[in-house]
């Protein structure tokens, strides 16, 4: 993949109706970030609204906003009639956020199922409490998260290396 506004794509993390999320590397310090790359059809007003809502919530259990921009992105499209791939570039808005190096609660459940294990009651309690704190912080600002699900509960480590869940 080509760099996006200087950020170096590492892998795709997820894809939704309005955007795809990529694991990217900061070109200056090589730190990992998540880039939410919006589809060109998404109105700019919607992107600005989302950016402001994310930036307003300051809580260790919410995904922190780290930047935004508009970048020229290389897009490949398959012509179904002749089977040829056509490449072109287009302007796309993006948001930069914390990268969840341990994935999501959805990923954790899938890994544990595959291994035939379950989380301990203490781990479940810790993550449930952290999710509730993140949701509560948003509610206190009048924001309602309309898509709470295991794939939007992100797992990583805090600055001391302790496990942390952040609502995304």
N, C-alpha and C positions, 0 to 999 in steps of 0.2 A: 504494500500500500504506500501511497505517496504521503509525505508529511502534510498535515492540516494546520495551516497558520504556524508552521514551525514545530508543532507537536508531533511526536513520532508514534503512529498507531502500533500497538502491540497485538491486540486481538479484539474481536467483537465480544461484548458482554451480554447484550440483550437487544431486543428490537420490539418496538411497539408501533401503534398506529401513527403517532406523531413524530417519532424520532428513533434513532438507533443509538445505543450507548457503547462507547469504545473505551478500552483501557489504552491510555496514551502515556507517553513519557515526556516530561518537561525537558525541552532542549537545553536549558541552562544548568539545572542541577540533577537531571535524570530521575527526578522523583516521579512516582506513579500518580496518575490522575484519572478520573473518569470524565469523559467528554460526552455530553448529550448533544448529538448532532441532529438538528431538526430537519425534517423534510421541507423542501422548498415551498410546498403548498400551505404550510402552517403560517397563519397571519402573524406579522411582527408584533402586533398588540398582545397576542396570546403569549408569545415568548417573553416579552417585557414583563407581563403580569406574573408569569411563573418565576422569572428571575428575581423580581422584587419580593415575592412571597417566600422564596427559599432564603434570600438574604436577610429577611426580617427575623427569622427564628434562630436565636443564639442559644443553643443547648448542646451539651456533649452527646446527646442521643438523637440528634437530627443531623442529616448530611450537610456539612458546611459548603456554602457557595464560595468558589475560589476565583471566578472570573467569567468573562463572556467575550464573544466576538463574532465576526462574520468572516468566513474563509471561502476561498475558491477551492472546490472539491472536485476531484476526478470521478466521474460516474461512468460505469459500463452498463450498457443495455443490450440485451439479446433481441435481434430481429427474428421473430418466430417464423416469418415467411421464408427467409433465405438462410437462417441459422448463423448469420454473421453477428459479431459483437461490435457495437459502435461505442466509442468513447467520446465523451464531451465533458466540459467543466461547467459548474454552476455555483452560484453564491449560496451558502447555507449558514444560518446562525447556529451558534453552539453555546453551551454552558459548561464550565469546568467545575468539578466537584471532587470531593474526597473519594479515593479509590478503596473499595472494600477488598483487601487482599485475601480474605477468607471466604469470599463469595456471599451468598445469601442464606437465610434460614431454609429456603427451598433446597439449595445445594446441600446444606448440612443434613437435612432429612433424607435426601436421596443417597448420600454417601453412607449414612448410618443404616438405611434399609439394605443396601447392597452388602454391607458388612455384617448384617444381622444384629446390630447393637442399638441401644436407645440412649438418649441423653439422660444424665442423672437428674434427680429432682432438683438438686442445687443449681445445675446449669439451666434447667428450664425456668426456675424461679428467677435467676439472675437476668436472663434474656427477656422474660416477660415483664419484669420490673423496669428494665431499660427501655423497652418498647413503650410501656405506659408513660414513662417520663417524657419521651420524645413526642408522643401524641398529645400529652397534656400541655407541653410547651407551645405547640402549634395552636391548640384550642384556646389557650389564654390570650392569644393574639387574634382570635376570631377566625382562624383558618381551620377548615375541615378537610382532612385527607380523605379523598374519595376512592382510594385504591389500596387499602391495607391488605396485604397478602404476604405469604412467606418470601416471594421474590422481591418484595420492596423493603424487607427487613435485612439490612446489610451488616455483615460481620467483619470485624477487623481487630486491630489492637490500638489501645490509646498510647500516649507518649511514653508511658512506663512499661509497655508491653502487655498490659492486662487485656483480656478479651472485652470487646465492646460491641454493642448493637446500636446501629443508627437507623432511624426511619428515613427512607428515601422516597 
